[in-house]
Amino acid sequence: MDLPKFDEANNAWLLTLPESRTGGRYQPACRVVVIRTLKETYSPASGSLDVKRKLAGRTCTLSLYWNGGGWHQEPEYKAELTVNIWDGTTELDLTNSDFMLDYNLRGRGLGSWIMIQLISWAKTLPADTPVKRIRTSPVDEDDRENMLRRDRFWNGIGFRFEPAGRLSIPLTVGELQYPKGLHCPLIAVPLHKGVDELHRLCESQKLEIDRLKSSQSYQAKQIRYLTERQWDVLLIKFICFIIFSPIFIPCWLYSKLKQSRETTHEK
């Protein structure tokens, strides 16, 4: 399996999350747009050219947009490197003190994908960069299945805990691992390619709808044609003709005679 590589030029993706059936709850497949923002901060933030600015931090932020809304309240997942400008020591906060997915997006590999992106960026830092320790919440332990899923996730990344402890032991960037995930893999493509594929799919579906409408119209005509030629329908038409012929025939003859007179008068 090829290890993920950080690509600074690729900063936007279209994710397709597979459908999910867990605990009797069904979640349909959905699409999520992810935008990655890279930022560096310096100290002082600005100044004259003769003042040497020092790197104070670097951040990698993933913003999620989905379900046609939430464009001003989108969740963000941030990994942040802080640099002490006085002694040069560094620390990486991989989770921004929190890492929680929307309930409707869980269980479909999204958490693992997000962490892969953050770790691939973190791997561009020196391997001995310390990673900020994390503390798990006792709330997660109310549900054993949720607790096991939580522990698998953090252990799969490389975090380790003392027995019965909630605070992780020290870790460096070089010890971080890429999560493998236990769910069906989601599909991730660069945003511009994903939009192009969706456009072509939309055009294809429009053509298919037109074809189905044409087929529906043809089938309706065929049904009407065959219905009108069934023996019971023909019998009813014949009986109606016999019953109403004393009215139809004189009317028909009168219209023909009137038409003939009008033609003769015009001549």
N, C-alpha and C positions, 0 to 999 in steps of 0.2 A: 504494500500500500504506500503510495507516494505521500510524503509529509506535506501539509499545507505550506504554502509560501506567501509571504507578505508582498502584495503588489500595490505600491503606492499610487499607481495610475488608475486602479480600479476602485472606485469609491461609492458605487451605487449598484444595488442588486434587486431583482424581483424574485421573491421566494414563493414557491408553491408548497403549502403544507398539506400532507395527505389527510384523508378523512380518518377519524378516530372513533373507536367504540370501547369505552372503558367504564366499568362500573354501571353498566346499563345506560350510559349517556352517550349520545351520538353527536359528533362534531363533523360537519361537512368540510370538504377540502376548501381551503381559502388561500388568498394571495396576500403577501406582505411586502411592502416596499421598504428597503433598508438603505439609509444614507449614512456614510461614514465621514466624519470630520476629524481632521488632524490639526493640532494646534501646538505651537511652542510659545512659551512666555519667557520674558527676559527681565532682568533687574539691573538698572532702572528700566521702566517700560519705555521711556524715551529720553533723549538727551542729546547733547552736542556730540560731534564726531570724535572729539578727543576723550570722551568718557567711554571706557571699555565696558560694554554690557555683558552680563553673565547669564547663562541659561538658568532659569529658575524652575522650569517644568515643561513637561510634554504630556499631551492628552490624546487619546483615541476614543472618539464617541460614536456610538451607533444609535441612530434614531429610527424608530419603527412607525410605519404608517399602514393602516389596514382598515378594511370594512367601510371605506368611503368616508371616514370622518376622523375626528381627533387630530386634525392637522395643527392645532395650537396646544394640544395637551398630549403629544406623543411621548411614549416612554423612551428614556435614554439609558444606555448602558455604557459606562465610561471606565476606562483604565487610565490611571494618571500616575505619571512619574514626577516626584517632587525632588528638587535638588537644593540642598543647603548651600547658599552662595558663600557662606563663611568658611566651611570646612570641606565642601565638595561631596559630602555624603549624600546618598540617594536612597529612595524607597519607592517601590511600585505598589500602588493600590489597585489591585486587579478588579475589584468589585464595586468600588466607590461606596464602600460600607454597606452595600445592599445589592441583592440580585434576585429579583422576583419577576416572573412572567405573568401576564394577564391570564386569568383562569381559562379563558376560551382558547388560548394558544398553547397550553401545556400538553405534554405527553406526545409531541410530534417531532421532536428533534430540534426545535428552535433554540432551546437553551444551550444545547451542545454546539450548534452552529455559531451562535453569538460568541461563546467562549473560545471557539477555535479562532475566530477573527481577532479577538482581543489578545489571545496568546501568541498568534502569529506576529502581531505588532510588537508584543512584549519581547519576543525572541530577537528583535533587532537591537535590543539593549544588551549591555555586557552581561555575561552569564552569571556573574557573581552579584548582580543587583538584588538586594533583599526584597522580598515580597511581603507586604503588610499582612499580618496575621488576621484571620477572620474568626468571628465568634458566631456559632450557630444559635438559633433561637429554640427555646423549649417548646414553643407553640407547634413547631414541626413534629414534635414527638407525641402529640395527641393522637395522631393517626400513624399506626405502625408502617403501613404501606408508603405513606408520604415520607416518613423518616428514613426508610430504607432507600427510597429513590434519592432523597437528599444526600445521604451518606455515599451512595454510589457515584453521584455526580461530583462531589468534592474530592473524594478519594481518587476518582478517575483522572482528575486534573493534577493531582500530586499533593494536595493538602492532607496532613496527617494530624490525628488528635490523640491525646493521652486517653487511656481507658476511662470511660464515663466523663471525659472532659469535653467542653464546648469551645475552647480556645485552641486554635491550631498551633502546631509547633513551628519554629522558624523554617523558612523556605526561601530559595533563591530562584531567579528566572531560569537558570539552567536546569533546575529540577522540575519545572512545569511540564506537564504532559498534555497532549491533545485528547480530549474526551472522545470515546468511541461511540457512545450512545447505544441504546437498546431498542430504538423504535425504527419504523420505516424511514429511510432517509428522505428528507425534503429535497426539492429540486431548486437549485439556486443558479440563476443566470445573470449576467450583467444586465442592468436595467434597460439599456437601449435595445439589446437583443430580445429581452422579454417583451418589451412594448411592440417590437416588430412582429414577433410571433403571435401575440394577442391580436394585432391588427389583421394579420393574414388569417387567423382562425375566425375572426369576426366576419371577414369578407366571405370566407368559405361557408360559414353558417348562413349568411344571407342568401347565397346561391342555393344552398340546400333547402332553405325555407321557400324560396320561389319555386323550386322543383316540386316540393311537396304540395304547395298550393295548386300548381298546374295538375299534378296527379290527382289531387282531391277533386278538382273541378271535372276532370275526365271521368273519374269513378262515379261521381254524382250523376253525370249524364248517362253513363252506362246503366246505372241502377234505375234511373227514370225510364230509359228506353226498354229495359227488360221487364220492368214492372208493368208498363203499359201494354205489354204483349203477353201477359199471363192470361190463361184461359178464363179465370174468374173475372178479371178486369174487362176482357173483351166481351164476355157474356153480359156484364152489367151495362157496358156501352151499347151493346146491341138491343138489350131490353129497353134502355132509355130512348134509343132511337125509334123503336117501334111505338113506344108510348107517346112520344112527343112529335112523331112524324106528321100527324094532322096539323100541327102548328108550324113545324120547320119547313115542310114541303111548300105550302102556299106562300110562306114568307120568302123562301128561296126563289120560287117562280116569279113572284111579284118584283123582287129586286132585279132579276134577269130581264123581265119585260121592261121595267123602268129604265134600265141601262141601255136596252136596245132602242127604245124610243128617243132617249137623249142623244144616242149616236146618230140616229136617222135625222133628227132635228138639226144637229150640227152640220150635217152634209147639205 
